[in-house]
Amino acid sequence: MSTSNRPPRQASADHMYDRQKTSAAKSNLNARLISAAVLIPLLALVGWLGGITAVIVAVLASLIGVNEMMLLIRSAGWRPVRHQGIVLGGLVTAAAWFDGQIVLFITAGAALALFIAVATIRRNAQFIGDSFFTLAPTLYIGLPLATIVLLREGPFGLQWLILAFAATFALDTGAYAVGRLIGKHKLAPSISPGKTWEGAAGGLLAATGATIGLVALFGDITTAYWQAALLGAGIGVVGQVGDLAESKLKRIARVKDSGILIPGHGGLLDRLDSLVLVFPLVYYASKIWP
């Protein structure tokens, strides 16, 4: 039924709803733009400074990210030991200030400490499952953020860091643009109904092209364009896997966003979902392809 054929009161209510919806969308867009205008220069400054500044920011991000992940897991019906997981996630990330071997040592220690802590707190046969759902988010967030620090402090660290962020941004932008323009075939309708196979392909090509372009621009972080293409394709794949993994967890938890930290964007995990798997990939690529 068209608006003109509806009763006046119903038509007025529909018009008011449309105006409220449009106003909310505009307000959300403004919040996103303001947040981006603040966060992008801040992120660029932290990356450029590196050193202890990058460590502090990475540790704070780890604490916030692990906390958001724990809350999502609790909302999904599992029982992680939240505070211990948050602290150990921060320690895993902070260990990167020393070197990769220390990160592995702290990670092993964190796993053992969490297992003992959960067994002591829970005191029942379910402590093994609770240990897993405590350890998994702790390492899923803590380790990738540790690789940011290791990446930045390694050879050509700033260039590699820029590549990780820029290629992921290209991935998200390419997937969104192509999906909106020609997307027809749903990629994972039960997880994220808006994503399409066409958009996924567009994101993959965008990430690959951006990586090759940045390697050509920098000229000193790898030795061959085929390596850059392979890395870009890897970023295109793992970035979308990370995005879908967080979307699945949010769907199980029945929430729209992981938090409210960033106006217009949701929680920190809503911004890190693609990057959380990209950072380790780029870090190990920097080690293989000096």
N, C-alpha and C positions, 0 to 999 in steps of 0.2 A: 504494500500500500504506500503510495507517495505521501509526502508530508502534507500536500494540499488537500488530500482526501481524509486525513485524520481529524479527529475532534480537535478543536482549538487548544484545549488544555494539554492533550497529548503532543500536539505539534510544538507547543511552547516548551514542554518538558524536553522533547528531543533536541530542540534548538539549543536549550541551555546546556544539555549534556554534551553536545558537539562543541560548544564554546569552551566548556570546562576541559574537555579532552584536548582541544587545540592549545588552550592556555597551559595545561600541564606539560604537553610535549614541548612547547616553546620554552617554558621554564627549565625543563630538564636539559634541553639543548644549550641554553645559556649557562647552566651550571657546569655542563661538560666542557664548554669552551673556556670558561673561567678557570676550571681545574687544570685543563691542559696548558693554559697560558702561564700558570704558576708552576706546575710540575715539570714541564719539559725543560725550561731553563735551569731549574733546580737540579734535575737529573743530569743535565749536561755539565753543570758546574761540579757536581760530585764526581762524575766520570773523569773530568779533566784534572781535578785535584788528586784523585787516587789516594794512596797511602792510608793513614789512620781514618781520614774522613770517609773513605769508601767502606772501610771495615765497620765503622760505627753505623752508617746508614744500612749496610747489609744486615748487621745484627738486629737492628730495630725492625727492619722488614721481616726478618726471620721470626722474631717474637710475635709480631702482628699476624703474619701469615699462618704460623702454626696455631695460634689462638683461633683464627677464623676457621681453619680446617678442623680443629677439635670441636668447635661449636656446630659445624655442619655434620660431623660424624655423630655427635650426640643427638642432633635433631633427626638424624636418619635411624636412630634407635640403638646405636652401639654405645659402649661405655669406656671411652678412653680416660686415662688419668691425666687430666688437662694440665695442671700447673707444672708437674714434673716434666711433661713432654715439651712445654713451652720453654722452660729453662734449658733443657738439654738441646733443643733445637738451636737456641741462641749460642750455646757453647760449641756446637758442631760448626756453625758459621764463623764464629770468632776464631776458631783454630786455624782458619785459612791465613790469618795474619803471619803465621809461622811458615808452614809449607804443607804440601799435599800429604806427606807421610804423617804429619801430626793430625791432619783431618781424619785420616783412616784410623789412627790410633784412638782419637776421641770418639769417633763413630762406633767403634767396637766397644769402647767403654760405656758409651751412652746406651747401646743396645742391652748390655749386661745390667747396667744400673736400672734401666726401665723395667726389665724382666723381674728383677728382685723387688723393685718398688711396687709393682702391680701385684706380685704374689703376696707381698706383705700386707698391702691395703685391702685387696679383695678377699683373700683367705678362703677361696672356694675353687671348684674345678673349672670355672670359667675364666680364670686368670690368664690362661694361654691366649684365648681370643681377645681379651681386653689388652693384653700386652701387644698383640699384633696391631690393634687399632689405635694404640698409643704410639708405637714405634713407626708405623707406616707414615703418618702425616709429619712426624718429627723429621724423618729423613727425606721425605718427598719435598719438603720446603727447605730444610736446613742445608742439605748437601748442594742443591743447585745454587743457593745464594752464597755458599762457600766458594763455588767455582767462579762466581763473579769476581771475588777478591783475587783468587789465584790467576784468573785471566788478566785482570787489570795490572797485576804486579809482574806478569811475565813479559817476554820480549814482544815489542809492538802492542802492548796491552791495550792502549787506548784505541788503536785501529780495530783490534779484534772485538772490543766492547761495542764500538760503534757499529761494526758489521752485525753483531748479534741483535742489537736493538733495531737497526734499520731494516734488516732482512725480515724480521718478525713483523715490523710495521707494514712493510710491503706485502707480506703474506696476508695480514688481516685486511688491508685495504683492497688488495686484488680479489680476495675471496668475497668480500662484501659487494664490490662494484660489479663483478661478473655475475654473482648470484642474483643481484637485483635486476641486471639487464637481461640475462638469458637463462637464469636458473629455472629448471623445470623438474628435474629428477631429485627427489629427496635423498640426502645422504644418510641421515639417521633420524627419521621422524619421531621415534620414541624418546630420543634424547634431546635433540635441538631441531624443532620443526622447520626453522628458517634456513637451515644449511642445505645446500644442494651439491650434487656431484660436479656440476658446471662451476660453481663457486670454488669448490675444493681444487679443481684443476687450475682455475684462474689464480688462486692463491699460491699454488705450487709453482706456476710459471713466474709469478711476480717475485717470489722469494728467490728463485734461481737467477732470474735476470738481475735483481738487486745485488745479489752476492757477487756475480761476475762483474757487474759494474763497479762495485766498491773495491774489489781486488785490482781491477784495472786502474782505478783512481789512486789507491794507496801504493801499489807497485812493489811492496816489500813484505807482505804478510804470507804469501804463498808463491809457489813456483810455476803453476800451470793453470790455465783456465778450465781444463776438464776437472781438476780438483775443486775449483770454485763452484762449478756446476753441480758436482756431486754433493758438496756441502750445502749449497742452496736448496737442492732437492730434499736433502735430509732435514733441513730446517722447515721446509714446506710440509713434510710429513709429520715430524714430531711436534711441531707447533700446533697443528690441527688435532693431533691425538691428545695433547695436553688440554686444549680447549674443550674437546668432547668429554674428557675425563671429569673435568670440573663441572660441566653442564650435567653430566649423569649424577654426580654426587648431589648437586643442588636439586635435581629433580627428585631423587630419593628422599632428600631432606625437606622437600616441598617449600623451598624458598626461591625467591627471584634472584637475590644477590647474596654474596658471601658476607657482606657487612655494609656499613654506612660511612666508612672512613673518608671516601673521596666523593664529594658532591657530584651527582650526575653520572657517576661511574660505579657506585657500589663499594664493595670492599677491596682490599689490596689484592686478594686472590683473583678478583675479576679482571685485574690488569696483568697479573702474573701468570694466568692460566696457560697461555701459549709459551711464555718465556721459560717456565720452570723446567721444561725438557730441552729447550734450545741452548741454555747456558752450558750445561755439561757437554752437549754435542760440540759446540764451538770451542770449548776449552780443550777437549781431547783432539779436535782438529788442529788447534794451534800447536799441540805437542807433536802431532804426526807430520804436519806440513809447516815446518819453520820457515 
